[in-house]
Amino acid sequence: MKQIIHRIGLLWTMDDETRSNGPRCGADAMRAVGAMKDVAIAIDEEGVIVDVGAEKAICDLADAQTQFIDAEGGFVAPGLVDPHTHLVHGGSREKELPLRLAGASYLDILREGGGILNTIRETTAYSEDVLFAQAKTSLERMQRFGVTTVEAKTGYSSSLAVELKQLRVAKRLAESSGVNLVHTAMPAHAVPKELPAGREAYIEELVSMLPHLQAAGAEFADVFVEEGVFSVDEGRHILEAAKALGMKTKIHADEMVPIGGAQLAAELGATSADHLLASTDEGLLRMAEAGVMAVCLPGTSFYLQKPAARARFMLDEAKLGVAIASDYNPGSCPSENFGLTMSLALLTLKMRPEEVFMAATRNAACAIARGHVAGVIRPGRNADIVIYTAANPEYVLTHFGISHVREVFVKGRRIL
């Protein structure tokens, strides 16, 4: 054993005796957090968890080379997983604030050529090195809140060249940061105001990008299915093309208007449908039947001053597997504070502390097809672990807006 984490006040492993890798679905299952006390965690030289058990028994196995990591009575949990971010982008969008204060909606700003379209212009103009420096700063901020796995989308692009530029930046971040990154291609993020060759030709252009993005490392494909953006039929066409290539699929669904994004996710067997602020009962129930993960983004609804997603219906009635994500992006949720995301899940989604942490670890990992490697503390898994200064998760969530993280480990290596 290379390391032993000891003097843990409370450990939530997110595991159980079945040792399954799938999501926890419904309220009862999401509250089963694998709570343990008076335990220690043993980690080997490869950064893999060897054992989780009684503190004295684990510590008695140490030798002169074993490093002891003192949790000082703090709460310990798996590394957090952020399954929906727009990490790589150029610029910022605070100049839209006067429009928002004057009552302009997200879609109003987009229709006038602002919003995502403005970020596309800036991302296109920025060099790869400038994009890398900006995204590196954001990723370091995420780490300070205990995030050890991050999904990063493309989508602020005017061409395949810019899409590939975003992917290259995300891959450089994965190599340099120590954080686990998952790559999603999202060329279908916004529709330009001018389409010289027509809308159908534009959709086919997006489809033609997918093989190149997959070859460059994109595992998932995502589409913004929304009124004024991409229709259900257009989203289906793009994502069916992605599936034919062997890519996994995700959907920005029903964020503003319930046009059927949740139903499309169920039809396609998408890994997740995200946002879901306006989804109907039917759409959410069909997602549950199809085994699609629901990813709620409470920071976005808070920032846009929209009613939050109906997480209680998802958990209590639909029995969905629910995850939460930051949706970090420059326009509708410009914050890398995943701790705040979790507090907003408690306060606006009305989720219980156990549900919040399950949604931010195990279920979040399943929302990006990482349920087999992330989100759980278990022998044989990589030691992606957070030690909090607080003694319990309730304090972490209710004393909001700051980081309660003392130490963060990825594969047993301390990154904070």
Order of alpha helices (4+ residues) and beta strands (2+ residues): beta-beta-alpha-beta-beta-beta-alpha-beta-beta-beta-alpha-alpha-alpha-alpha-beta-alpha-beta-alpha-beta-alpha-beta-alpha-beta-alpha-beta-alpha-beta-alpha-alpha-alpha-beta-alpha-beta-beta
